[in-house]
Amino acid sequence: MNITTYNGLVRDFSDHLMRYAYKVCRNNANAEDAVQEAFIRLWANKKKVEVKGAKSWLFTTVYRILIDQHRKTKRMEMWEEMPDFAVHERFDSSDYSDDIKRALDALSPTQKSIVLLRDIEGYSYDDISQIMEIKLSQVKTYLFRARKKLKSNIETIQSEKK
């Protein structure tokens, strides 16, 4: 990988990585740090990482960095409610965006990441399996259970409002 290819990867994927990282950790500084660290690691491993696999490699690296940050701090503030301006554009027009955010917050970090990668970012099951380094069957199981839990959480939140 040369500098031109690397700069192209930064240009092509930094926004997607930033959006994903922010949705996972809900802290702009931590998200920026994770994305920046992932690109630093990409450059350091430029001879090992193939360009065609760089996208999955970057998402996997960001995910690992965020999990490491969470483990080190051992604080739940990383998972606090996301401000309205950070919500993906699909949720912006929804009257239920706050309910959806609250329901997402109730998921485990793994379930939340899988839902965000599949339903918001549009990744395939295979891509998610590679990014999170889990079996394809586990991705499907986690996603099924997460969606079921999301539905239940949204129904509970909605009934509390009445």
DSSP file (Angstrom, degrees, kcal/mol; ACC not computed):
  #  RESIDUE AA STRUCTURE BP1 BP2  ACC     N-H-->O    O-->H-N    N-H-->O    O-->H-N    TCO  KAPPA ALPHA  PHI   PSI    X-CA   Y-CA   Z-CA
    1    1 A M              0   0    0      0, 0.0     2,-0.2     0, 0.0    45,-0.1   0.000 360.0 360.0 360.0 130.0    0.0    0.0    0.0
    2    2 A N     >  -     0   0    0      1,-0.1     4,-2.5    44,-0.0     5,-0.2  -0.509 360.0 -96.8-103.1 176.5    1.4    3.4   -1.0
    3    3 A I  H  > S+     0   0    0      1,-0.2     4,-2.7     2,-0.2     5,-0.2   0.841 121.9  54.3 -64.2 -34.9    0.6    6.8    0.4
    4    4 A T  H  > S+     0   0    0      2,-0.2     4,-1.9     1,-0.2    -1,-0.2   0.929 111.1  44.7 -65.8 -45.0   -1.9    7.6   -2.4
    5    5 A T  H  > S+     0   0    0      2,-0.2     4,-2.2     1,-0.2    -2,-0.2   0.920 113.4  51.2 -63.2 -44.5   -3.9    4.4   -1.8
    6    6 A Y  H  X S+     0   0    0     -4,-2.5     4,-2.4     1,-0.2    -2,-0.2   0.935 109.3  49.6 -58.8 -48.3   -3.8    5.1    2.0
    7    7 A N  H  X S+     0   0    0     -4,-2.7     4,-2.5     1,-0.2    -1,-0.2   0.865 109.1  53.7 -61.0 -35.9   -5.1    8.7    1.5
    8    8 A G  H  X S+     0   0    0     -4,-1.9     4,-2.7     2,-0.2    -1,-0.2   0.894 108.1  49.4 -64.1 -40.1   -7.8    7.3   -0.7
    9    9 A L  H  X S+     0   0    0     -4,-2.2     4,-2.4     2,-0.2     5,-0.3   0.902 110.7  50.1 -65.3 -41.2   -8.9    4.9    2.0
   10   10 A V  H  X S+     0   0    0     -4,-2.4     4,-1.9     1,-0.2     5,-0.2   0.943 114.1  45.4 -60.5 -47.0   -8.9    7.7    4.6
   11   11 A R  H  < S+     0   0    0     -4,-2.5     4,-0.4     1,-0.2    -2,-0.2   0.912 117.4  43.8 -62.8 -43.7  -11.0    9.8    2.2
   12   12 A D  H  < S+     0   0    0     -4,-2.7     4,-0.3     1,-0.2    -1,-0.2   0.827 126.6  24.4 -74.2 -33.1  -13.4    6.9    1.4
   13   13 A F  H  X S+     0   0    0     -4,-2.4     4,-2.7    -5,-0.2     5,-0.3   0.569  92.2  88.9-115.2  -9.8  -14.0    5.5    4.8
   14   14 A S  H  X S+     0   0    0     -4,-1.9     4,-2.5    -5,-0.3     5,-0.2   0.900  92.7  47.6 -62.4 -40.9  -13.3    8.1    7.5
   15   15 A D  H  > S+     0   0    0     -4,-0.4     4,-2.6    -5,-0.2    -1,-0.2   0.926 114.0  47.0 -65.2 -43.7  -16.9    9.4    7.6
   16   16 A H  H  > S+     0   0    0     -4,-0.3     4,-2.4     1,-0.2    -2,-0.2   0.920 114.7  46.9 -63.2 -43.5  -18.4    5.9    7.7
   17   17 A L  H  X S+     0   0    0     -4,-2.7     4,-3.0     2,-0.2     5,-0.2   0.905 112.2  50.3 -64.5 -41.8  -16.0    4.9   10.5
   18   18 A M  H  X S+     0   0    0     -4,-2.5     4,-2.7    -5,-0.3     5,-0.2   0.929 111.4  47.9 -63.1 -45.5  -16.7    8.1   12.4
   19   19 A R  H  X S+     0   0    0     -4,-2.6     4,-2.0     2,-0.2    -2,-0.2   0.929 115.1  45.8 -61.9 -45.4  -20.5    7.6   12.2
   20   20 A Y  H  X S+     0   0    0     -4,-2.4     4,-1.7    -5,-0.2    -2,-0.2   0.944 113.9  48.0 -62.5 -48.7  -20.2    4.0   13.3
   21   21 A A  H  X S+     0   0    0     -4,-3.0     4,-2.7     1,-0.2     5,-0.4   0.899 111.5  50.3 -61.2 -41.8  -17.8    4.8   16.2
   22   22 A Y  H  X S+     0   0    0     -4,-2.7     4,-2.6     1,-0.2    -1,-0.2   0.894 108.7  51.7 -65.8 -38.9  -19.9    7.6   17.4
   23   23 A K  H  < S+     0   0    0     -4,-2.0    -1,-0.2    -5,-0.2    -2,-0.2   0.836 114.0  44.9 -66.9 -30.9  -23.0    5.5   17.4
   24   24 A V  H  < S+     0   0    0     -4,-1.7    -2,-0.2    -5,-0.2    -1,-0.2   0.938 129.5  21.0 -77.0 -48.1  -21.2    2.8   19.5
   25   25 A C  H  < S-     0   0    0     -4,-2.7    55,-0.3    -5,-0.2    -3,-0.2   0.692  83.5-146.3-100.5 -19.4  -19.5    5.0   22.0
   26   26 A R     <  +     0   0    0     -4,-2.6     2,-0.4    -5,-0.4    -4,-0.1   0.792  65.5 108.0  59.2  31.0  -21.6    8.2   21.9
   27   27 A N     >  -     0   0    0     -6,-0.2     4,-2.7     1,-0.1     5,-0.2  -0.940  59.1-154.5-140.6 114.4  -18.6   10.3   22.7
   28   28 A N  H  > S+     0   0    0     -2,-0.4     4,-2.7     1,-0.2     5,-0.2   0.888  95.1  48.9 -58.9 -43.4  -17.2   12.4   19.8
   29   29 A A  H  > S+     0   0    0      2,-0.2     4,-2.5     1,-0.2    -1,-0.2   0.923 113.5  46.2 -64.8 -44.2  -13.7   12.6   21.2
   30   30 A N  H  > S+     0   0    0      2,-0.2     4,-2.5     1,-0.2    -2,-0.2   0.888 112.8  50.9 -65.5 -38.4  -13.5    8.8   21.8
   31   31 A A  H  X S+     0   0    0     -4,-2.7     4,-2.4     2,-0.2     5,-0.2   0.936 111.8  46.7 -63.6 -46.3  -14.9    8.2   18.4
   32   32 A E  H  X S+     0   0    0     -4,-2.7     4,-2.8    -5,-0.2     5,-0.2   0.916 112.5  50.5 -61.5 -43.3  -12.4   10.4   16.7
   33   33 A D  H  X S+     0   0    0     -4,-2.5     4,-2.8    -5,-0.2    -1,-0.2   0.917 110.9  48.9 -60.5 -43.6   -9.6    8.8   18.7
   34   34 A A  H  X S+     0   0    0     -4,-2.5     4,-2.2     2,-0.2    -2,-0.2   0.920 113.8  45.1 -64.5 -44.1  -10.7    5.3   17.7
   35   35 A V  H  X S+     0   0    0     -4,-2.4     4,-2.1     2,-0.2    -2,-0.2   0.927 114.7  48.2 -66.3 -44.2  -10.9    6.2   14.0
   36   36 A Q  H  X S+     0   0    0     -4,-2.8     4,-2.2    -5,-0.2    -2,-0.2   0.926 112.0  49.5 -62.0 -44.0   -7.6    8.0   14.1
   37   37 A E  H  X S+     0   0    0     -4,-2.8     4,-2.6    -5,-0.2    -1,-0.2   0.883 108.2  54.4 -62.6 -38.1   -5.9    5.1   15.9
   38   38 A A  H  X S+     0   0    0     -4,-2.2     4,-2.1     1,-0.2    -1,-0.2   0.912 109.7  46.5 -62.6 -41.9   -7.4    2.7   13.3
   39   39 A F  H  X S+     0   0    0     -4,-2.1     4,-2.2     2,-0.2    -1,-0.2   0.863 110.8  52.6 -69.7 -34.2   -5.8    4.7   10.5
   40   40 A I  H  X S+     0   0    0     -4,-2.2     4,-2.3     2,-0.2    -2,-0.2   0.932 111.4  46.8 -62.8 -44.7   -2.5    4.9   12.3
   41   41 A R  H  X S+     0   0    0     -4,-2.6     4,-1.8     2,-0.2    -2,-0.2   0.860 108.6  56.0 -65.9 -35.1   -2.6    1.1   12.7
   42   42 A L  H  < S+     0   0    0     -4,-2.1     7,-0.2     2,-0.2    -1,-0.2   0.943 109.5  45.4 -61.3 -46.5   -3.5    0.7    9.1
   43   43 A W  H >< S+     0   0    0     -4,-2.2     3,-1.4     1,-0.2    -2,-0.2   0.903 111.7  52.3 -63.8 -39.8   -0.4    2.6    8.0
   44   44 A A  H 3< S+     0   0    0     -4,-2.3     3,-0.2     1,-0.3    -1,-0.2   0.813 117.7  38.5 -65.2 -28.9    1.7    0.7   10.4
   45   45 A N  T >X S+     0   0    0     -4,-1.8     4,-2.2     1,-0.2     3,-1.7   0.048  77.4 127.1-107.0  24.0    0.4   -2.6    8.9
   46   46 A K  T <4 S+     0   0    0     -3,-1.4    -1,-0.2     1,-0.3    -2,-0.1   0.757  73.0  51.7 -57.4 -27.7    0.3   -1.4    5.3
   47   47 A K  T 34 S+     0   0    0     -3,-0.2    -1,-0.3    -4,-0.2    -2,-0.1   0.713 114.9  42.1 -81.5 -19.9    2.4   -4.4    4.1
   48   48 A K  T <4 S+     0   0    0     -3,-1.7     2,-0.5    -6,-0.2    -2,-0.2   0.768  99.9  76.9 -95.6 -30.1    0.0   -6.9    5.8
   49   49 A V  S  < S-     0   0    0     -4,-2.2     2,-0.3    -7,-0.2     5,-0.1  -0.716  73.2-139.9 -91.2 125.7   -3.4   -5.4    5.0
   50   50 A E    >   -     0   0    0     -2,-0.5     3,-0.9     1,-0.1     4,-0.3  -0.605  15.9-127.7 -80.3 144.1   -4.7   -5.9    1.5
   51   51 A V  G >  S+     0   0    0     -2,-0.3     3,-1.3     1,-0.3     4,-0.4   0.886 108.5  55.7 -59.6 -41.1   -6.5   -2.9   -0.1
   52   52 A K  G 3  S+     0   0    0      1,-0.3    -1,-0.3     2,-0.1     4,-0.2   0.755 113.7  41.1 -66.9 -22.2   -9.5   -4.9   -0.9
   53   53 A G  G <> S+     0   0    0     -3,-0.9     4,-2.2     1,-0.1    -1,-0.3   0.301  86.3 100.0-103.2   8.0   -9.9   -6.0    2.7
   54   54 A A  H <> S+     0   0    0     -3,-1.3     4,-2.9    -4,-0.3     5,-0.2   0.860  76.1  56.6 -65.4 -36.9   -9.1   -2.6    4.2
   55   55 A K  H  > S+     0   0    0     -4,-0.4     4,-2.3     2,-0.2     5,-0.2   0.957 111.9  40.9 -61.4 -51.4  -12.7   -1.6    4.9
   56   56 A S  H  > S+     0   0    0      1,-0.2     4,-2.6    -4,-0.2     5,-0.2   0.906 114.8  53.5 -62.0 -41.3  -13.4   -4.7    7.0
   57   57 A W  H  X S+     0   0    0     -4,-2.2     4,-2.4     1,-0.2    -2,-0.2   0.913 109.6  48.2 -60.4 -43.6  -10.0   -4.4    8.7
   58   58 A L  H  X S+     0   0    0     -4,-2.9     4,-2.8     2,-0.2     5,-0.2   0.923 112.3  47.4 -65.0 -45.3  -10.7   -0.8    9.6
   59   59 A F  H  X S+     0   0    0     -4,-2.3     4,-2.5     2,-0.2    -2,-0.2   0.907 113.0  49.6 -64.0 -40.5  -14.2   -1.5   11.0
   60   60 A T  H  X S+     0   0    0     -4,-2.6     4,-2.5    -5,-0.2    -1,-0.2   0.924 112.2  48.1 -61.1 -44.4  -12.8   -4.4   13.0
   61   61 A T  H  X S+     0   0    0     -4,-2.4     4,-2.6    -5,-0.2    -2,-0.2   0.917 111.5  48.8 -65.0 -44.5  -10.0   -2.3   14.3
   62   62 A V  H  X S+     0   0    0     -4,-2.8     4,-2.6     2,-0.2     5,-0.2   0.929 111.5  51.0 -60.7 -44.5  -12.3    0.6   15.3
   63   63 A Y  H  X S+     0   0    0     -4,-2.5     4,-2.3     1,-0.2    -2,-0.2   0.933 111.9  46.4 -58.2 -47.7  -14.6   -1.9   17.1
   64   64 A R  H  X S+     0   0    0     -4,-2.5     4,-2.7     1,-0.2    -1,-0.2   0.903 111.5  51.4 -62.7 -41.8  -11.7   -3.4   19.0
   65   65 A I  H  X S+     0   0    0     -4,-2.6     4,-2.6     2,-0.2    -1,-0.2   0.919 110.7  48.6 -62.2 -43.5  -10.4    0.0   20.0
   66   66 A L  H  X S+     0   0    0     -4,-2.6     4,-2.5     2,-0.2    -1,-0.2   0.900 111.5  49.1 -64.9 -40.7  -13.8    1.0   21.3
   67   67 A I  H  X S+     0   0    0     -4,-2.3     4,-2.6     2,-0.2    -2,-0.2   0.922 111.6  49.9 -63.7 -42.9  -14.2   -2.2   23.3
   68   68 A D  H  X S+     0   0    0     -4,-2.7     4,-2.5     2,-0.2    -2,-0.2   0.913 110.2  50.4 -60.8 -42.8  -10.7   -1.6   24.7
   69   69 A Q  H  X S+     0   0    0     -4,-2.6     4,-2.4     1,-0.2     5,-0.3   0.929 111.4  48.8 -59.3 -44.8  -11.6    2.0   25.6
   70   70 A H  H  X S+     0   0    0     -4,-2.5     4,-2.2     1,-0.2     5,-0.4   0.910 112.1  47.7 -63.6 -42.8  -14.8    0.7   27.3
   71   71 A R  H  < S+     0   0    0     -4,-2.6    -1,-0.2     1,-0.2    -2,-0.2   0.891 112.6  49.6 -65.5 -39.5  -12.9   -1.9   29.3
   72   72 A K  H  < S+     0   0    0     -4,-2.5    -2,-0.2    -5,-0.2    -1,-0.2   0.920 117.3  38.0 -68.0 -43.8  -10.2    0.5   30.4
   73   73 A T  H  < S-     0   0    0     -4,-2.4    -2,-0.2    -5,-0.2    -1,-0.2   0.824  83.2-161.0 -78.4 -30.7  -12.6    3.2   31.6
   74   74 A K     <  +     0   0    0     -4,-2.2     2,-0.4    -5,-0.3    -3,-0.1   0.832  47.5 127.9  50.2  35.4  -15.1    0.8   33.1
   75   75 A R    >   -     0   0    0     -5,-0.4     3,-0.6     1,-0.1    -1,-0.2  -0.926  60.9-144.6-119.4 147.0  -17.6    3.6   33.0
   76   76 A M  G >  S+     0   0    0     -2,-0.4     3,-2.0     1,-0.2    -1,-0.1   0.502  81.9  93.6 -86.1  -3.6  -21.0    3.5   31.5
   77   77 A E  G >  S+     0   0    0      1,-0.3     3,-1.4     2,-0.2    -1,-0.2   0.760  73.8  69.4 -62.1 -21.8  -20.8    7.2   30.3
   78   78 A M  G <  S+     0   0    0     -3,-0.6    -1,-0.3     1,-0.3    -2,-0.1   0.775 101.3  46.3 -62.7 -25.6  -19.6    5.9   27.0
   79   79 A W  G <  S+     0   0    0     -3,-2.0    -1,-0.3    -4,-0.1    -2,-0.2   0.136  83.9 135.4-106.8  19.1  -23.0    4.5   26.4
   80   80 A E  S <  S-     0   0    0     -3,-1.4    -3,-0.0   -55,-0.3     0, 0.0  -0.122  70.5 -65.9 -63.3 165.5  -25.0    7.5   27.4
   81   81 A E        -     0   0    0      1,-0.1    -1,-0.2    24,-0.0    21,-0.1  -0.254  55.4-117.4 -58.0 135.9  -27.9    8.7   25.3
   82   82 A M        -     0   0    0     -3,-0.1    -1,-0.1     1,-0.1     5,-0.1  -0.536  29.1-112.8 -74.3 133.5  -26.9    9.9   21.9
   83   83 A P    >   -     0   0    0      0, 0.0     3,-1.7     0, 0.0     4,-0.3  -0.328  28.9-111.3 -63.7 153.0  -27.6   13.6   21.2
   84   84 A D  G >  S+     0   0    0      1,-0.3     3,-1.4     2,-0.2    -2,-0.1   0.828 113.6  61.1 -56.5 -36.3  -30.3   14.3   18.5
   85   85 A F  G 3  S+     0   0    0      1,-0.3    -1,-0.3     7,-0.0     7,-0.0   0.687 100.1  55.9 -68.6 -15.1  -27.8   15.7   16.0
   86   86 A A  G <  S+     0   0    0     -3,-1.7    -1,-0.3     2,-0.1    -2,-0.2   0.474  79.3 114.1 -95.5  -1.6  -25.8   12.5   15.9
   87   87 A V  S <  S-     0   0    0     -3,-1.4     5,-0.1    -4,-0.3    10,-0.0  -0.455  78.2-100.3 -73.1 140.4  -28.7   10.2   14.9
   88   88 A H    >>  -     0   0    0     -2,-0.2     3,-2.2     1,-0.1     4,-0.8  -0.229  34.8-109.4 -57.6 148.0  -28.5    8.6   11.5
   89   89 A E  H 3> S+     0   0    0      1,-0.3     4,-0.6     2,-0.2     3,-0.2   0.713 114.8  67.6 -57.6 -22.9  -30.5   10.4    8.8
   90   90 A R  H 34 S+     0   0    0      1,-0.2    -1,-0.3     2,-0.1     3,-0.2   0.812 105.7  42.1 -66.6 -27.5  -33.0    7.5    8.7
   91   91 A F  H X4 S+     0   0    0     -3,-2.2     3,-1.4     1,-0.2     6,-0.2   0.626  91.2  87.4 -92.4 -14.3  -34.1    8.4   12.2
   92   92 A D  H 3< S+     0   0    0     -4,-0.8    -1,-0.2     1,-0.3    -2,-0.1   0.853  92.8  42.1 -57.3 -39.3  -34.2   12.1   11.8
   93   93 A S  T 3< S+     0   0    0     -4,-0.6     2,-0.3    -3,-0.2    -1,-0.3   0.527  93.4 106.0 -87.4  -4.3  -37.8   12.3   10.5
   94   94 A S    X   -     0   0    0     -3,-1.4     3,-1.0     1,-0.1     4,-0.2  -0.557  61.3-151.1 -82.3 135.9  -39.1    9.7   12.9
   95   95 A D  T 3  S+     0   0    0     -2,-0.3     3,-0.3     1,-0.2     4,-0.2   0.646  99.7  57.3 -71.1 -14.1  -41.3   10.8   15.9
   96   96 A Y  T 3>  +     0   0    0      1,-0.2     4,-2.8     2,-0.1    -1,-0.2   0.199  67.5 113.0-102.8  14.7  -39.9    7.8   17.6
   97   97 A S  H <> S+     0   0    0     -3,-1.0     4,-2.5     1,-0.2     5,-0.2   0.889  79.8  48.7 -59.8 -40.2  -36.2    8.6   17.4
   98   98 A D  H  > S+     0   0    0     -3,-0.3     4,-2.4     2,-0.2    -1,-0.2   0.902 112.3  49.4 -65.0 -39.1  -35.8    9.1   21.2
   99   99 A D  H  > S+     0   0    0      2,-0.2     4,-2.5     1,-0.2    -2,-0.2   0.904 111.3  49.3 -64.9 -40.9  -37.6    5.8   21.8
  100  100 A I  H  X S+     0   0    0     -4,-2.8     4,-2.7     2,-0.2    -2,-0.2   0.913 110.8  49.8 -65.3 -42.7  -35.4    4.0   19.3
  101  101 A K  H  X S+     0   0    0     -4,-2.5     4,-2.2    -5,-0.2    -2,-0.2   0.922 112.0  48.0 -62.3 -43.3  -32.3    5.5   20.9
  102  102 A R  H  X S+     0   0    0     -4,-2.4     4,-1.0     1,-0.2    -2,-0.2   0.907 112.2  49.3 -63.3 -41.0  -33.4    4.4   24.4
  103  103 A A  H  < S+     0   0    0     -4,-2.5     3,-0.5     1,-0.2     4,-0.3   0.895 110.7  50.1 -65.9 -39.7  -34.2    0.9   23.0
  104  104 A L  H >< S+     0   0    0     -4,-2.7     3,-1.5     1,-0.2    -1,-0.2   0.881 104.7  58.9 -63.8 -38.0  -30.8    0.7   21.4
  105  105 A D  H 3< S+     0   0    0     -4,-2.2    -1,-0.2     1,-0.3    -2,-0.2   0.780  98.2  60.2 -62.1 -26.6  -29.2    1.7   24.7
  106  106 A A  T 3< S+     0   0    0     -4,-1.0    -1,-0.3    -3,-0.5    -2,-0.2   0.605  89.5  91.8 -79.1 -10.7  -30.8   -1.3   26.4
  107  107 A L  S <  S-     0   0    0     -3,-1.5    39,-0.0    -4,-0.3    -3,-0.0  -0.417  87.6-101.5 -79.4 158.2  -28.9   -3.7   24.1
  108  108 A S     >  -     0   0    0      1,-0.1     4,-3.0    -2,-0.1     5,-0.2  -0.383  38.2-106.2 -68.8 158.5  -25.6   -5.2   24.9
  109  109 A P  H  > S+     0   0    0      0, 0.0     4,-2.3     0, 0.0     5,-0.2   0.869 121.8  50.0 -56.2 -36.7  -22.6   -3.6   23.1
  110  110 A T  H  > S+     0   0    0      2,-0.2     4,-2.3     1,-0.2     5,-0.2   0.945 112.7  44.9 -67.7 -47.8  -22.3   -6.6   20.8
  111  111 A Q  H  > S+     0   0    0      1,-0.2     4,-2.6     2,-0.2     5,-0.2   0.920 113.9  50.7 -60.7 -43.6  -26.0   -6.6   19.9
  112  112 A K  H  X S+     0   0    0     -4,-3.0     4,-2.7     1,-0.2    -1,-0.2   0.918 109.8  49.4 -61.7 -45.0  -26.0   -2.8   19.4
  113  113 A S  H  X S+     0   0    0     -4,-2.3     4,-2.8    -5,-0.2    -1,-0.2   0.909 111.5  49.1 -61.6 -42.6  -23.0   -3.0   17.1
  114  114 A I  H  X S+     0   0    0     -4,-2.3     4,-2.6     2,-0.2     5,-0.3   0.922 112.0  48.1 -65.3 -43.4  -24.5   -5.7   15.0
  115  115 A V  H  X>S+     0   0    0     -4,-2.6     4,-2.5     2,-0.2     5,-0.9   0.931 113.9  47.3 -61.7 -45.2  -27.8   -3.8   14.6
  116  116 A L  I  X>S+     0   0    0     -4,-2.7     5,-2.7    -5,-0.2     4,-1.0   0.925 114.5  46.3 -63.1 -44.3  -26.0   -0.6   13.7
  117  117 A L  I  <5S+     0   0    0     -4,-2.8     6,-3.0    -5,-0.2    -2,-0.2   0.903 123.9  32.4 -65.4 -41.1  -23.8   -2.4   11.2
  118  118 A R  I  <5S+     0   0    0     -4,-2.6     4,-0.4     4,-0.2    -2,-0.2   0.959 129.3  29.2 -82.1 -54.8  -26.6   -4.3    9.6
  119  119 A D  I  <5S+     0   0    0     -4,-2.5    -3,-0.2    -5,-0.3    -2,-0.1   0.758 132.6  27.6 -86.0 -25.5  -29.7   -2.1    9.8
  120  120 A I  I  <<S+     0   0    0     -4,-1.0    -3,-0.2    -5,-0.9    -4,-0.1   0.852 131.0  32.0-101.2 -49.0  -28.1    1.3    9.7
  121  121 A E  S   <S-     0   0    0     -5,-2.7    -3,-0.2    -6,-0.2    -4,-0.2   0.671  98.6-130.2 -86.5 -17.3  -24.8    0.9    7.8
  122  122 A G        +     0   0    0     -4,-0.4    -4,-0.2    -6,-0.3    -3,-0.1   0.734  44.3 163.5  80.1  23.2  -26.2   -1.8    5.5
  123  123 A Y        -     0   0    0     -6,-3.0    -1,-0.2     1,-0.1     2,-0.1  -0.415  37.8-114.0 -74.3 150.8  -23.4   -4.4    5.9
  124  124 A S     >  -     0   0    0      1,-0.1     4,-2.3    -2,-0.1     5,-0.2  -0.330  26.9-108.6 -75.9 164.5  -23.9   -8.0    4.9
  125  125 A Y  H  > S+     0   0    0      1,-0.2     4,-2.5     2,-0.2     5,-0.1   0.900 121.3  52.8 -60.3 -40.6  -23.9  -10.8    7.5
  126  126 A D  H  > S+     0   0    0      2,-0.2     4,-2.1     1,-0.2    -1,-0.2   0.918 108.6  49.2 -62.1 -43.9  -20.6  -12.0    6.1
  127  127 A D  H  > S+     0   0    0      1,-0.2     4,-2.9     2,-0.2    -1,-0.2   0.917 111.7  48.8 -61.8 -43.2  -19.0   -8.5    6.5
  128  128 A I  H  X S+     0   0    0     -4,-2.3     4,-2.8     1,-0.2     5,-0.2   0.900 108.4  54.5 -63.8 -40.5  -20.3   -8.2   10.1
  129  129 A S  H  X>S+     0   0    0     -4,-2.5     5,-1.5     1,-0.2     4,-0.8   0.906 112.9  42.8 -58.5 -42.7  -18.9  -11.7   10.8
  130  130 A Q  H  <5S+     0   0    0     -4,-2.1    -2,-0.2     3,-0.2    -1,-0.2   0.921 114.3  49.9 -69.9 -44.7  -15.5  -10.5    9.6
  131  131 A I  H  <5S+     0   0    0     -4,-2.9    -2,-0.2     1,-0.2    -3,-0.2   0.922 121.7  32.7 -60.8 -45.7  -15.6   -7.2   11.4
  132  132 A M  H  <5S-     0   0    0     -4,-2.8    -1,-0.2    -5,-0.2    -2,-0.2   0.495 103.5-128.6 -93.6  -3.8  -16.6   -8.6   14.7
  133  133 A E  T  <5 +     0   0    0     -4,-0.8     2,-0.3    -5,-0.2    -3,-0.2   0.921  65.1 123.8  55.6  49.4  -14.7  -11.8   14.3
  134  134 A I      < -     0   0    0     -5,-1.5    -1,-0.2    -6,-0.2    -2,-0.1  -0.899  68.2 -84.9-130.6 163.2  -17.7  -14.1   15.2
  135  135 A K     >  -     0   0    0     -2,-0.3     4,-2.0     1,-0.1     3,-0.2  -0.281  34.5-118.4 -67.4 152.7  -19.3  -16.9   13.2
  136  136 A L  H  > S+     0   0    0      1,-0.2     4,-2.1     2,-0.2     5,-0.2   0.886 116.3  54.3 -57.3 -41.5  -21.9  -16.1   10.7
  137  137 A S  H  > S+     0   0    0      1,-0.2     4,-2.2     2,-0.2    -1,-0.2   0.856 106.2  52.5 -63.4 -34.5  -24.5  -18.1   12.7
  138  138 A Q  H  > S+     0   0    0     -3,-0.2     4,-3.3     2,-0.2     5,-0.3   0.890 106.0  53.8 -68.1 -38.8  -23.7  -16.0   15.7
  139  139 A V  H  X S+     0   0    0     -4,-2.0     4,-2.6     1,-0.2    -2,-0.2   0.946 111.3  45.6 -58.2 -48.1  -24.3  -12.8   13.7
  140  140 A K  H  X S+     0   0    0     -4,-2.1     4,-2.5     2,-0.2    -2,-0.2   0.903 114.8  47.3 -63.6 -41.8  -27.7  -14.0   12.7
  141  141 A T  H  X S+     0   0    0     -4,-2.2     4,-2.6     2,-0.2     5,-0.3   0.944 113.4  47.1 -65.5 -48.4  -28.6  -15.2   16.2
  142  142 A Y  H  X S+     0   0    0     -4,-3.3     4,-2.8     1,-0.2    -2,-0.2   0.917 114.2  48.3 -58.4 -43.6  -27.4  -11.9   17.8
  143  143 A L  H  X S+     0   0    0     -4,-2.6     4,-2.7    -5,-0.3     5,-0.2   0.917 111.2  49.5 -65.9 -43.2  -29.3   -9.9   15.2
  144  144 A F  H  X S+     0   0    0     -4,-2.5     4,-2.1    -5,-0.2    -2,-0.2   0.944 115.8  42.7 -59.1 -48.9  -32.5  -11.9   15.7
  145  145 A R  H  X S+     0   0    0     -4,-2.6     4,-2.6     1,-0.2    -2,-0.2   0.880 113.6  52.2 -66.9 -38.1  -32.4  -11.6   19.5
  146  146 A A  H  X S+     0   0    0     -4,-2.8     4,-2.9    -5,-0.3    -2,-0.2   0.922 110.5  47.2 -65.0 -43.7  -31.4   -7.9   19.3
  147  147 A R  H  X S+     0   0    0     -4,-2.7     4,-2.5     2,-0.2    -2,-0.2   0.900 112.5  50.1 -64.1 -40.0  -34.3   -7.1   17.0
  148  148 A K  H  X S+     0   0    0     -4,-2.1     4,-2.2    -5,-0.2    -2,-0.2   0.925 113.5  45.5 -62.5 -44.6  -36.7   -9.0   19.2
  149  149 A K  H  X S+     0   0    0     -4,-2.6     4,-3.0     2,-0.2    -2,-0.2   0.893 111.1  53.4 -66.6 -40.0  -35.4   -7.1   22.3
  150  150 A L  H  X S+     0   0    0     -4,-2.9     4,-2.8     2,-0.2     5,-0.2   0.935 109.2  48.8 -58.6 -47.0  -35.6   -3.8   20.4
  151  151 A K  H  X S+     0   0    0     -4,-2.5     4,-2.4     1,-0.2    -2,-0.2   0.932 113.7  46.2 -59.3 -46.9  -39.2   -4.5   19.5
  152  152 A S  H  X S+     0   0    0     -4,-2.2     4,-2.3     1,-0.2    -1,-0.2   0.912 113.2  49.5 -62.6 -43.4  -40.0   -5.4   23.1
  153  153 A N  H  X S+     0   0    0     -4,-3.0     4,-2.7     2,-0.2    -2,-0.2   0.908 111.0  48.9 -63.6 -42.6  -38.1   -2.3   24.5
  154  154 A I  H  X S+     0   0    0     -4,-2.8     4,-2.7     2,-0.2    -1,-0.2   0.917 111.1  50.2 -64.6 -42.5  -39.9    0.1   22.1
  155  155 A E  H  X S+     0   0    0     -4,-2.4     4,-2.3    -5,-0.2    -2,-0.2   0.909 112.3  47.7 -61.5 -41.9  -43.3   -1.4   23.0
  156  156 A T  H  X S+     0   0    0     -4,-2.3     4,-1.8     2,-0.2    -2,-0.2   0.928 112.9  47.8 -64.0 -46.0  -42.5   -1.0   26.7
  157  157 A I  H  X S+     0   0    0     -4,-2.7     4,-1.0     1,-0.2    -2,-0.2   0.909 112.8  49.1 -61.8 -43.0  -41.2    2.6   26.2
  158  158 A Q  H  X S+     0   0    0     -4,-2.7     4,-0.7     1,-0.2     3,-0.4   0.896 110.3  50.2 -65.1 -40.5  -44.4    3.5   24.2
  159  159 A S  H >< S+     0   0    0     -4,-2.3     3,-0.5     1,-0.2    -1,-0.2   0.822 105.2  57.8 -69.5 -29.1  -46.7    2.0   26.8
  160  160 A E  H 3< S+     0   0    0     -4,-1.8    -1,-0.2     1,-0.2    -2,-0.2   0.787 101.8  56.8 -68.2 -26.8  -44.9    4.0   29.6
  161  161 A K  H 3<        0   0    0     -4,-1.0    -1,-0.2    -3,-0.4    -2,-0.2   0.721 360.0 360.0 -76.3 -21.5  -45.8    7.2   27.7
  162  162 A K    <<        0   0    0     -4,-0.7    -1,-0.2    -3,-0.5    -2,-0.2   0.470 360.0 360.0 -83.1 360.0  -49.5    6.5   27.7
